[in-house]
């Protein structure tokens, strides 16, 4: 194990570097990667280390990047397509949804393609803050991962780079500089496995990505008043670790689901539907779902703070559930 503290972004770099050293078919395509290392330094140092044949700067065309990646993946390589902001994937939806996701089904050909982008709500305005996890998760053929910690970033990117199918790899803006321990070169995090980030018996809090940070803060606050929360970090949106979710529900009987996306069509609603379908008789109270309103993300920091679910929201929801017992 590697016990050194490392940032969320540096953990991605390290995971990619280790896999590139192991497999010379892995290469990276994107903008401002070779010298700058990307907008969040996610590829910093990889250009000079591996050369321009393996770290490629391209024109700004997301459609072209993904199309090239699909073709390269079908030809036996393992491309990483770096889209910077996931919002830019709207310019490559045919290549992602109609090509990468469906080729295995249609032709039996693997498409070992990793599409990395920064996601999550921060101070970047409505065109750079779309929550697209469920859009991709609803497309058969795609895996969608949203790590919340440096350890999970590294472990999941290593798993993604060994997968035979396309993976959408989403890194939250607000986690970029967060530090934590990472695993060693042989420590992979399986795609499709959730993490029980905190143990408790009174209420389950389910979230992912930066929402896990909020959930953990809320759990710490609740603990001061004698309420112990079971925190489930989903880590992977699809395939979803239903058993980890249901096991926690069976332990506590009370559930809060936190998601910074708007509620309609959200991951929160999907998880709630799974719980109601498969663990209804274990529930002692109704499920509390905390999401953003059905609104574009504003520019104003004050308005962003008003629409993004907070620790206060989670604490209030959990206390309301526990108070009724």
C-alpha positions in Angstrom: 0.0 0.0 0.0 1.0 3.6 -0.6 0.3 5.7 2.5 1.4 9.0 1.0 -1.2 11.8 0.9 -2.0 12.8 -2.6 -4.5 15.1 -4.3 -7.5 13.8 -6.1 -6.0 15.0 -9.4 -2.5 13.6 -8.7 -4.1 10.3 -7.9 -5.6 10.2 -11.4 -2.2 11.1 -12.9 -0.5 8.3 -10.9 -3.1 5.7 -11.9 -2.8 6.6 -15.5 1.0 6.7 -15.4 1.2 3.3 -13.9 -1.2 1.8 -16.5 0.6 3.5 -19.3 3.9 2.0 -18.1 2.3 -1.4 -18.1 0.4 -1.1 -21.4 1.9 0.8 -24.3 -1.5 0.8 -26.1 -2.8 3.4 -23.7 -2.7 7.0 -25.0 -4.4 10.3 -24.2 -6.3 12.6 -26.5 -7.5 16.1 -25.6 -6.7 19.8 -25.5 -3.9 21.6 -23.6 -2.6 18.2 -22.3 1.0 17.9 -23.5 2.5 21.0 -21.9 -0.2 22.3 -19.6 -1.4 19.0 -18.4 -5.1 19.9 -18.8 -7.3 22.4 -17.0 -7.0 20.6 -13.7 -3.4 19.3 -14.2 -5.0 15.8 -14.6 -2.3 14.9 -17.2 0.5 17.0 -15.8 4.0 15.6 -16.6 2.6 12.8 -18.8 3.4 14.6 -22.1 7.1 15.0 -21.6 7.3 11.5 -20.0 5.5 9.5 -22.7 5.9 11.8 -25.8 3.6 13.2 -28.3 2.6 9.9 -29.8 0.9 9.0 -26.5 -0.2 12.4 -25.2 -1.9 14.1 -28.1 -3.2 17.6 -28.3 -6.1 18.0 -30.7 -8.3 20.6 -32.3 -11.3 21.6 -30.2 -13.8 19.1 -31.6 -15.3 16.7 -29.1 -17.0 14.7 -31.8 -13.7 14.2 -33.6 -11.9 13.2 -30.4 -14.5 10.6 -29.4 -14.8 9.3 -33.0 -11.1 8.9 -33.2 -11.1 7.2 -29.8 -13.8 4.7 -30.8 -11.9 3.8 -34.0 -8.6 3.4 -32.1 -10.2 1.3 -29.4 -11.7 -1.0 -32.0 -8.3 -1.3 -33.5 -6.7 -2.7 -30.4 -5.6 0.4 -28.4 -6.9 1.9 -25.2 -7.5 5.6 -25.6 -8.3 8.1 -22.9 -10.4 10.9 -24.4 -10.2 14.0 -22.1 -13.2 16.3 -22.7 -12.3 18.8 -19.9 -15.9 19.6 -18.9 -18.4 16.8 -19.2 -20.9 19.4 -20.6 -18.8 19.4 -23.8 -19.9 15.8 -24.3 -23.2 17.2 -25.8 -21.1 17.8 -28.9 -20.1 14.1 -29.2 -23.4 12.4 -28.2 -23.7 10.4 -31.4 -20.2 9.1 -31.1 -20.7 8.2 -27.4 -24.3 6.9 -27.4 -24.7 5.5 -30.9 -21.2 4.2 -31.5 -19.1 3.6 -28.4 -22.0 2.2 -26.4 -23.5 0.0 -29.1 -20.6 -1.5 -31.0 -20.1 -4.4 -28.6 -23.8 -5.4 -29.0 -23.9 -5.0 -32.8 -20.6 -6.4 -33.8 -19.2 -8.2 -30.8 -16.1 -6.0 -30.8 -14.8 -4.5 -27.5 -14.4 -0.8 -27.2 -11.9 -0.2 -24.4 -12.4 3.6 -24.3 -12.2 5.8 -21.3 -13.8 9.3 -21.5 -12.6 11.5 -18.7 -14.2 14.8 -17.8 -14.7 17.2 -14.9 -18.2 17.3 -13.6 -20.2 18.6 -10.7 -21.7 21.9 -9.6 -19.3 24.8 -8.8 -18.9 28.4 -9.8 -18.8 27.9 -13.6 -22.2 29.0 -14.8 -25.0 27.0 -16.5 -23.1 25.7 -19.5 -20.3 24.1 -17.3 -22.3 22.6 -14.5 -24.7 20.1 -16.1 -25.2 16.9 -14.0 -25.0 14.3 -16.7 -24.5 11.1 -14.7 -27.9 9.7 -15.3 -27.9 10.7 -19.0 -25.0 8.4 -19.6 -26.1 5.7 -17.1 -29.4 5.4 -19.1 -27.4 4.4 -22.2 -26.9 0.6 -22.3 -23.2 -0.2 -23.0 -21.6 2.5 -20.8 -20.2 2.3 -17.3 -20.3 5.6 -15.3 -18.0 6.2 -12.4 -17.9 9.1 -10.0 -15.1 8.8 -7.4 -15.2 10.8 -4.2 -11.6 10.2 -2.9 -8.1 10.1 -4.2 -7.9 6.4 -3.4 -11.0 5.7 -5.4 -9.9 7.9 -8.3 -6.7 5.9 -8.7 -8.3 2.5 -8.1 -11.2 3.2 -10.5 -9.1 4.6 -13.3 -6.9 1.6 -13.2 -9.9 -0.7 -13.5 -11.4 1.5 -16.3 -8.1 1.2 -18.3 -8.3 -2.6 -18.0 -12.0 -2.8 -19.0 -13.1 -4.0 -22.4 -16.0 -1.6 -22.6 -16.4 2.2 -22.6 -16.3 4.0 -19.3 -17.4 7.6 -18.5 -15.0 8.8 -15.8 -16.4 11.9 -14.0 -14.2 13.9 -11.5 -15.9 16.6 -9.5 -14.5 20.1 -9.8 -14.7 20.7 -6.0 -12.7 17.6 -5.2 -9.7 18.6 -7.5 -7.3 19.6 -4.6 -8.7 17.3 -1.9 -5.9 15.1 -0.5 -6.0 11.6 0.9 -4.2 8.3 0.8 -4.0 6.2 -2.3 -3.4 2.5 -2.9 -0.4 0.9 -4.5 0.1 -0.2 -8.1 -1.9 -3.4 -7.6 -4.8 -1.9 -5.7 -7.8 -1.6 -8.1 -11.3 -0.6 -7.1 -13.8 -2.7 -9.0 -16.3 -0.9 -11.2 -19.8 -1.5 -9.8 -18.8 -1.6 -6.1 -20.1 0.9 -3.6 -18.2 1.9 -0.4 -19.6 2.0 3.1 -17.8 5.2 4.1 -19.2 5.3 7.6 -21.0 2.8 9.8 -24.2 3.6 11.7 -27.5 2.0 12.7 -30.0 4.9 12.8 -30.3 6.2 9.2 -28.7 5.6 5.8 -27.3 8.5 3.8 -26.6 7.6 0.1 -24.7 9.8 -2.3 -21.7 9.9 -4.6 -18.8 12.2 -5.7 -18.8 15.5 -3.8 -22.2 14.5 -2.3 -20.3 11.9 -0.2 -18.3 14.7 1.4 -21.5 16.5 2.3 -22.9 13.2 3.6 -19.9 12.6 5.8 -20.0 16.1 7.2 -23.7 15.7 8.0 -23.0 12.3 9.6 -20.4 13.9 11.9 -22.9 16.6 12.9 -25.6 14.0 13.6 -23.3 11.9 15.7 -22.9 14.8 18.1 -26.6 14.4 18.9 -26.5 10.7 19.2 -27.7 9.8 15.7 -25.3 7.4 13.9 -25.6 7.4 10.1 -24.6 4.7 7.7 -23.0 6.5 4.7 -23.0 4.7 1.3 -20.7 6.2 -1.3 -22.0 4.7 -4.6 -18.7 5.4 -6.5 -20.2 3.8 -9.6 -23.5 5.1 -11.1 -23.8 2.2 -13.5 -23.5 -0.6 -12.9 -25.0 0.3 -9.5 -24.2 -1.7 -6.4 -27.7 -2.4 -5.4 -26.8 -4.9 -2.7 -24.7 -2.4 -0.8 -27.7 0.1 -0.9 -30.2 -2.6 0.2 -28.0 -4.0 2.9 -27.8 -0.5 4.5 -31.5 0.0 4.2 -32.1 -3.3 5.9 -29.8 -2.2 8.8 -31.3 1.2 9.4 -34.9 1.3 8.0 -34.5 5.0 7.3 -33.0 6.6 4.1 -31.8 10.0 2.9 -30.6 10.2 -0.7 -28.5 13.2 -1.6 -27.9 14.2 -5.3 -26.9 17.7 -6.6 -28.7 17.1 -9.9 -32.3 18.3 -10.4 -34.8 15.7 -9.1 -36.6 14.8 -12.3 -34.9 11.8 -13.9 -32.2 11.9 -11.2 -30.0 9.2 -9.7 -31.7 10.0 -6.4 -35.1 9.0 -7.8 -33.6 5.9 -9.4 -32.1 4.7 -6.1 -35.4 5.5 -4.3 -37.3 3.4 -6.8 -34.9 0.5 -6.3 -35.3 0.7 -2.5 -39.1 0.8 -2.8 -39.1 -2.2 -5.2 -36.7 -4.4 -3.3 -36.6 -3.3 0.4 -40.0 -1.6 1.0 -40.8 -3.8 4.0 -37.6 -2.8 5.7 -38.5 0.9 5.7 -39.7 2.4 8.9 -40.3 5.8 7.3 -40.7 7.3 3.9 -37.5 8.1 1.9 -36.1 11.6 2.0 -34.8 12.7 -1.4 -32.6 15.8 -1.4 -31.8 17.3 -4.8 -31.3 20.6 -6.6 -34.4 22.3 -8.1 -35.3 21.9 -11.8 -33.1 24.9 -12.8 -30.0 25.7 -14.7 -27.1 26.4 -12.4 -26.7 30.2 -12.0 -23.5 32.3 -12.1 -24.1 34.0 -8.8 -22.3 32.3 -5.9 -25.2 33.1 -3.6 -27.7 31.5 -5.9 -25.5 28.4 -6.4 -25.3 28.0 -2.6 -29.1 28.3 -2.5 -29.8 25.5 -5.0 -27.1 22.9 -4.1 -28.1 20.5 -1.4 -26.1 21.2 1.8 -25.1 19.5 5.1 -27.9 21.5 6.8 -30.4 19.9 4.4 -29.1 16.4 5.1 -29.0 16.8 8.8 -32.6 18.2 8.9 -33.9 15.3 6.8 -32.1 12.7 8.9 -33.3 14.2 12.2 -36.9 14.3 10.9 -36.8 10.5 10.1 -35.2 9.5 13.4 -37.5 11.8 15.4 -40.5 9.7 14.3 -39.3 6.4 15.7 
